[in-house]
Amino acid sequence: MRSKWYKLKNKAISLRRKGFSLGKIEHFLGIPRSTLSYWLKNVELSKKQKEKLIRDWKNALIKARKKAVLWHNTQKEKRLQKAKDEALRTLKNINIENLNILELVLAFLYLGEGSKKNVETAIGSSDPLILKFFLALLKKVYNVDIKRIRCELNIRADQNPEKIKHFWAKELKLPLENFKQVNIDKRTIGSKTYSHYKGVCQLRCIKVEIQRKLLYLSNIFCNKVIDKYLGA
């Protein structure tokens, strides 16, 4: 029994002899690939036609990959926007004027990033956002005069100390004279530093009582949550 596409067989063979790929013939005539493969298995192509098919296949593959990258990037943007929208919905329920909330947030920041060994309230980071957030909370929660915060820089050998000082002073809105100590990592001599890296800035506040309260607050809160939701 002949298939319903049999009347197109000669047309398919003609297209194949002209160097058309199976994919294009399938697209033009609507004939299943399996049927075409059977009909056209004995159709010989010239060397030039074979080379063209290979080029076309490679070009199609490149285009497909570009489309795939574009699709994945679009999907990623959608996922990122969804995450941002969900974060904004959560933040609508949080009162950033509540000092208890701000102090708890500061305690957890300190638990993760702050100094615990030295008898002082101090934190270090290469991220200006973290340090600006720390300064803002010290000022709001504890009424600390942030203009008196002592600053220490840890930089790489190929970095200019004065330029790095000016960068951090501008970012953190602190007096330049607060940046008295600069430590250079001699292990980095001979290696190139990425332009976006501005070293690590340490902020030091002499009020050790703040450090003590923040560490007690974060640890006690952690244990309360653990006891409540994980049980004994």
KEKE-3310 file (N, C-alpha, C; in steps of 0.2 Angstrom, whole numbers, plus 5000, padded with zeros to 4 digits):
npx = (5004:5003:5010:5002:5009:5015:5014:5022:5034:5043:5045:5052:5064:5069:5072:5081:5092:5096:5103:5097:5094:5088:5080:5076:5068:5059:5052:5047:5039:5032:5033:5036:5052:5057:5051:5056:5070:5070:5066:5076:5088:5097:5100:5113:5124:5134:5151:5153:5140:5138:5148:5142:5130:5135:5141:5129:5123:5132:5131:5117:5117:5125:5116:5106:5111:5114:5101:5096:5104:5100:5086:5088:5094:5084:5074:5081:5082:5068:5067:5075:5068:5056:5061:5065:5053:5047:5055:5053:5039:5040:5048:5039:5032:5040:5046:5057:5060:5059:5068:5072:5071:5081:5092:5093:5096:5108:5115:5116:5123:5135:5138:5141:5151:5158:5172:5177:5187:5196:5195:5185:5173:5172:5173:5177:5178:5177:5167:5159:5145:5141:5149:5145:5131:5134:5139:5128:5119:5126:5126:5112:5106:5114:5119:5132:5146:5150:5160:5171:5176:5189:5199:5206:5217:5219:5228:5234:5250:5252:5244:5239:5242:5237:5227:5218:5214:5207:5197:5189:5187:5178:5168:5163:5160:5168:5181:5197:5208:5205:5209:5222:5231:5239:5240:5251:5250:5263:5264:5258:5266:5271:5260:5245:5231:5214:5204:5193:5194:5196:5204:5203:5193:5194:5184:5184:5178:5179:5170:5168:5157:5146:5150:5149:5136:5130:5134:5129:5116:5113:5117:5109:5096:5097:5098:5086:5077:5081:5078:5064:5060:5067:5067:5072)
npy = (4994:5011:5025:5040:5051:5047:5053:5064:5059:5060:5073:5075:5068:5075:5087:5083:5079:5091:5096:5099:5098:5085:5090:5102:5098:5090:5101:5109:5100:5093:5079:5065:5063:5050:5043:5050:5047:5034:5034:5042:5037:5031:5041:5050:5062:5076:5080:5094:5097:5090:5096:5109:5106:5102:5114:5122:5115:5117:5131:5132:5126:5135:5146:5141:5138:5152:5156:5148:5153:5166:5163:5157:5167:5176:5169:5168:5182:5184:5175:5182:5194:5189:5185:5197:5204:5196:5198:5212:5212:5205:5215:5225:5222:5225:5236:5248:5258:5253:5250:5239:5229:5234:5233:5219:5215:5221:5214:5201:5203:5207:5195:5187:5194:5202:5207:5195:5191:5201:5214:5224:5234:5229:5228:5220:5222:5219:5224:5239:5241:5233:5239:5252:5250:5244:5256:5264:5258:5258:5271:5274:5265:5265:5278:5282:5292:5292:5298:5297:5284:5273:5268:5255:5249:5235:5230:5226:5223:5230:5241:5258:5266:5279:5282:5272:5275:5287:5282:5274:5283:5292:5283:5279:5290:5296:5305:5308:5308:5298:5286:5279:5268:5257:5241:5232:5218:5208:5196:5196:5202:5205:5200:5204:5215:5215:5228:5232:5228:5235:5232:5227:5235:5239:5243:5251:5253:5259:5256:5243:5237:5237:5227:5216:5216:5214:5201:5193:5195:5190:5176:5172:5174:5165:5152:5152:5152:5139:5130:5132:5128:5117:5109:5101)
npz = (5000:4995:5003:5008:5004:4993:4980:4980:4979:4968:4967:4979:4977:4966:4973:4982:4973:4969:4979:4991:5009:5020:5030:5025:5014:5020:5027:5017:5009:5019:5022:5032:5040:5041:5030:5020:5021:5018:5004:4999:5000:4991:4983:4976:4981:4975:4978:4980:4983:4995:5003:5004:5011:5023:5027:5028:5039:5049:5050:5054:5066:5073:5073:5080:5093:5096:5097:5108:5118:5119:5123:5135:5142:5142:5150:5162:5165:5168:5179:5188:5189:5195:5207:5212:5213:5223:5234:5236:5239:5252:5259:5260:5271:5282:5294:5292:5301:5313:5327:5334:5324:5316:5324:5326:5313:5311:5321:5315:5303:5309:5315:5304:5297:5306:5318:5330:5338:5343:5355:5352:5342:5326:5308:5292:5274:5256:5249:5246:5249:5260:5270:5270:5274:5287:5293:5293:5301:5313:5316:5316:5326:5337:5338:5335:5331:5316:5309:5317:5316:5314:5301:5291:5278:5268:5255:5238:5230:5218:5219:5221:5236:5240:5230:5233:5246:5244:5236:5245:5255:5249:5245:5257:5263:5273:5283:5275:5283:5292:5287:5291:5292:5281:5274:5264:5254:5252:5246:5234:5225:5208:5202:5193:5197:5197:5190:5196:5209:5225:5236:5254:5266:5283:5296:5312:5328:5344:5354:5363:5369:5360:5351:5360:5364:5351:5347:5358:5355:5342:5344:5354:5348:5337:5343:5350:5339:5333:5344:5343:5330:5326:5337:5352)
capx = (5000:5007:5009:4998:5014:5019:5013:5027:5041:5047:5047:5057:5070:5072:5075:5087:5097:5098:5107:5093:5094:5082:5076:5072:5063:5053:5049:5044:5034:5028:5034:5040:5059:5058:5049:5061:5076:5070:5066:5082:5094:5101:5102:5120:5126:5141:5156:5151:5133:5139:5151:5137:5126:5139:5141:5123:5122:5136:5128:5111:5119:5127:5110:5102:5115:5112:5094:5096:5107:5095:5081:5090:5095:5077:5071:5085:5079:5061:5067:5078:5063:5052:5064:5065:5046:5045:5059:5050:5033:5042:5050:5033:5029:5045:5046:5064:5061:5059:5075:5073:5073:5088:5098:5094:5099:5115:5118:5117:5128:5141:5139:5144:5157:5162:5177:5175:5193:5198:5191:5183:5168:5175:5171:5181:5175:5179:5161:5157:5138:5141:5152:5140:5126:5136:5140:5121:5116:5129:5123:5104:5104:5118:5120:5139:5148:5154:5166:5177:5178:5196:5199:5213:5216:5223:5228:5239:5256:5252:5239:5241:5238:5233:5221:5213:5212:5202:5191:5185:5184:5172:5162:5160:5159:5172:5187:5202:5213:5203:5213:5229:5235:5238:5244:5252:5251:5269:5263:5255:5271:5272:5253:5241:5225:5208:5203:5187:5195:5199:5206:5198:5193:5192:5181:5185:5174:5182:5165:5167:5150:5142:5152:5147:5128:5128:5136:5124:5109:5113:5118:5103:5091:5098:5096:5078:5074:5083:5074:5057:5058:5070:5066:5077)
capy = (5000:5017:5030:5046:5056:5044:5057:5069:5056:5062:5080:5075:5066:5081:5092:5080:5079:5098:5097:5101:5093:5081:5094:5107:5094:5089:5107:5111:5095:5090:5072:5063:5061:5042:5041:5053:5044:5028:5036:5046:5033:5029:5047:5052:5070:5078:5083:5101:5097:5088:5102:5114:5103:5102:5121:5124:5112:5121:5138:5131:5124:5141:5150:5137:5140:5159:5157:5145:5157:5171:5160:5156:5174:5179:5165:5170:5188:5183:5172:5187:5199:5186:5185:5204:5206:5193:5202:5218:5210:5204:5221:5229:5220:5226:5243:5249:5263:5249:5249:5232:5225:5236:5230:5212:5214:5222:5208:5195:5206:5206:5187:5184:5198:5206:5204:5192:5189:5207:5218:5230:5233:5230:5224:5221:5219:5222:5227:5245:5241:5230:5244:5258:5247:5244:5262:5267:5255:5260:5278:5274:5261:5267:5285:5282:5297:5288:5302:5295:5277:5272:5264:5251:5246:5229:5231:5222:5226:5234:5246:5264:5267:5285:5281:5267:5279:5292:5278:5272:5289:5294:5278:5278:5297:5297:5309:5305:5307:5292:5280:5280:5262:5253:5235:5229:5210:5206:5189:5198:5206:5202:5198:5210:5216:5217:5236:5233:5227:5240:5230:5226:5240:5237:5249:5250:5257:5257:5254:5235:5235:5236:5220:5211:5215:5211:5194:5190:5195:5185:5169:5170:5173:5159:5147:5152:5149:5132:5127:5132:5125:5111:5105:5099)
capz = (5000:4995:5008:5006:5002:4987:4974:4981:4979:4963:4969:4984:4974:4963:4977:4985:4968:4969:4985:4997:5015:5022:5034:5021:5010:5025:5029:5011:5007:5024:5022:5037:5039:5040:5023:5015:5022:5014:4997:4996:5003:4986:4979:4977:4980:4972:4983:4981:4987:5002:5007:5006:5016:5030:5029:5030:5045:5054:5051:5057:5073:5077:5074:5085:5099:5098:5099:5114:5123:5120:5126:5142:5145:5143:5155:5168:5167:5171:5186:5192:5190:5200:5214:5215:5215:5229:5239:5237:5243:5259:5262:5262:5278:5287:5296:5293:5306:5320:5330:5336:5318:5313:5328:5325:5306:5312:5324:5310:5299:5313:5316:5298:5295:5311:5321:5336:5343:5346:5360:5348:5336:5319:5302:5286:5268:5250:5246:5249:5251:5267:5275:5271:5278:5294:5296:5293:5307:5319:5317:5318:5332:5343:5338:5334:5327:5311:5307:5321:5314:5312:5295:5289:5272:5266:5247:5234:5229:5213:5220:5224:5242:5240:5226:5237:5252:5241:5234:5251:5259:5245:5245:5264:5266:5279:5282:5272:5288:5296:5284:5294:5291:5274:5274:5258:5254:5248:5242:5228:5221:5202:5200:5192:5201:5193:5191:5201:5216:5229:5243:5260:5271:5290:5300:5319:5332:5350:5359:5363:5372:5355:5349:5365:5363:5345:5347:5362:5352:5336:5346:5358:5343:5333:5348:5351:5332:5333:5348:5341:5324:5325:5343:5357)
cpx = (5004:5005:5005:5003:5017:5019:5019:5034:5045:5050:5053:5064:5073:5075:5081:5093:5100:5102:5103:5094:5088:5077:5072:5067:5057:5049:5045:5038:5029:5028:5038:5047:5060:5056:5054:5068:5076:5070:5072:5088:5099:5103:5109:5121:5133:5145:5154:5144:5134:5143:5146:5132:5129:5140:5135:5121:5126:5133:5121:5112:5121:5121:5106:5105:5113:5105:5093:5099:5102:5089:5082:5091:5088:5074:5075:5083:5072:5062:5070:5072:5058:5055:5064:5059:5045:5049:5055:5043:5035:5044:5045:5031:5034:5046:5054:5065:5061:5066:5077:5075:5080:5093:5099:5097:5107:5119:5120:5123:5135:5143:5143:5150:5161:5168:5175:5181:5195:5193:5189:5177:5171:5173:5175:5177:5178:5173:5159:5150:5138:5144:5148:5134:5128:5136:5133:5118:5119:5126:5116:5103:5108:5121:5128:5141:5153:5160:5172:5179:5185:5195:5206:5212:5221:5223:5234:5244:5256:5247:5242:5238:5234:5226:5215:5210:5206:5196:5186:5183:5178:5167:5159:5158:5162:5178:5193:5207:5211:5207:5220:5234:5234:5243:5245:5254:5257:5269:5261:5260:5271:5265:5249:5234:5220:5206:5197:5188:5199:5202:5201:5199:5191:5190:5181:5182:5177:5177:5164:5160:5145:5143:5149:5139:5126:5129:5131:5118:5108:5113:5111:5097:5091:5096:5089:5075:5075:5078:5066:5055:5061:5069:5072:5082)
cpy = (5006:5022:5036:5052:5053:5049:5063:5066:5059:5069:5080:5073:5071:5086:5090:5080:5086:5100:5099:5095:5090:5086:5099:5104:5092:5095:5109:5106:5092:5082:5070:5061:5054:5040:5044:5049:5037:5029:5038:5042:5032:5035:5050:5059:5071:5080:5090:5102:5095:5093:5107:5112:5104:5110:5124:5121:5116:5128:5137:5130:5131:5146:5147:5139:5147:5160:5154:5149:5163:5169:5160:5162:5177:5176:5167:5177:5188:5180:5177:5192:5196:5186:5192:5206:5203:5196:5208:5217:5209:5210:5226:5228:5222:5234:5244:5255:5259:5247:5242:5227:5227:5233:5223:5211:5216:5217:5202:5197:5205:5199:5185:5187:5201:5202:5201:5191:5196:5211:5224:5229:5234:5226:5225:5218:5223:5225:5233:5245:5238:5235:5250:5256:5247:5251:5266:5265:5257:5267:5278:5271:5263:5274:5286:5288:5293:5292:5300:5288:5277:5267:5261:5248:5240:5229:5226:5226:5231:5240:5252:5266:5274:5285:5277:5271:5283:5288:5277:5278:5292:5290:5278:5285:5298:5301:5305:5303:5301:5286:5281:5274:5259:5247:5233:5222:5209:5200:5190:5201:5202:5200:5204:5209:5218:5224:5237:5232:5232:5238:5229:5232:5238:5244:5247:5255:5255:5255:5246:5233:5234:5229:5215:5210:5212:5203:5190:5189:5190:5178:5167:5169:5167:5153:5146:5150:5142:5128:5127:5128:5119:5106:5104:5094)
cpz = (5000:5000:5004:5003:4995:4981:4974:4980:4974:4964:4974:4982:4970:4967:4980:4980:4967:4975:4991:5003:5016:5026:5030:5017:5015:5027:5023:5009:5012:5025:5028:5036:5038:5033:5019:5016:5018:5007:4995:4998:4997:4981:4981:4976:4978:4978:4985:4985:4994:5006:5009:5011:5023:5032:5032:5037:5051:5056:5055:5064:5077:5078:5080:5092:5101:5101:5106:5120:5124:5124:5134:5146:5147:5149:5162:5170:5170:5178:5190:5194:5195:5207:5217:5217:5222:5235:5241:5241:5251:5262:5264:5269:5284:5288:5297:5298:5313:5322:5332:5330:5316:5317:5327:5318:5307:5316:5320:5305:5303:5314:5310:5296:5300:5314:5328:5341:5346:5350:5357:5343:5330:5314:5296:5280:5262:5246:5250:5252:5258:5272:5276:5275:5286:5297:5297:5300:5313:5321:5319:5325:5338:5343:5338:5329:5322:5308:5311:5320:5311:5306:5293:5283:5271:5258:5244:5232:5224:5213:5223:5230:5243:5236:5230:5243:5249:5239:5240:5255:5255:5245:5252:5267:5273:5278:5279:5278:5293:5293:5285:5292:5284:5274:5267:5258:5249:5244:5235:5223:5214:5199:5199:5195:5196:5195:5196:5208:5220:5236:5248:5265:5278:5293:5308:5323:5339:5355:5358:5366:5366:5352:5354:5364:5357:5344:5352:5358:5346:5339:5350:5353:5339:5337:5349:5344:5332:5337:5346:5335:5323:5332:5347:5353)
residu = (MET:ARG:SER:LYS:TRP:TYR:LYS:LEU:LYS:ASN:LYS:ALA:ILE:SER:LEU:ARG:ARG:LYS:GLY:PHE:SER:LEU:GLY:LYS:ILE:GLU:HIS:PHE:LEU:GLY:ILE:PRO:ARG:SER:THR:LEU:SER:TYR:TRP:LEU:LYS:ASN:VAL:GLU:LEU:SER:LYS:LYS:GLN:LYS:GLU:LYS:LEU:ILE:ARG:ASP:TRP:LYS:ASN:ALA:LEU:ILE:LYS:ALA:ARG:LYS:LYS:ALA:VAL:LEU:TRP:HIS:ASN:THR:GLN:LYS:GLU:LYS:ARG:LEU:GLN:LYS:ALA:LYS:ASP:GLU:ALA:LEU:ARG:THR:LEU:LYS:ASN:ILE:ASN:ILE:GLU:ASN:LEU:ASN:ILE:LEU:GLU:LEU:VAL:LEU:ALA:PHE:LEU:TYR:LEU:GLY:GLU:GLY:SER:LYS:LYS:ASN:VAL:GLU:THR:ALA:ILE:GLY:SER:SER:ASP:PRO:LEU:ILE:LEU:LYS:PHE:PHE:LEU:ALA:LEU:LEU:LYS:LYS:VAL:TYR:ASN:VAL:ASP:ILE:LYS:ARG:ILE:ARG:CYS:GLU:LEU:ASN:ILE:ARG:ALA:ASP:GLN:ASN:PRO:GLU:LYS:ILE:LYS:HIS:PHE:TRP:ALA:LYS:GLU:LEU:LYS:LEU:PRO:LEU:GLU:ASN:PHE:LYS:GLN:VAL:ASN:ILE:ASP:LYS:ARG:THR:ILE:GLY:SER:LYS:THR:TYR:SER:HIS:TYR:LYS:GLY:VAL:CYS:GLN:LEU:ARG:CYS:ILE:LYS:VAL:GLU:ILE:GLN:ARG:LYS:LEU:LEU:TYR:LEU:SER:ASN:ILE:PHE:CYS:ASN:LYS:VAL:ILE:ASP:LYS:TYR:LEU:GLY:ALA)
# end
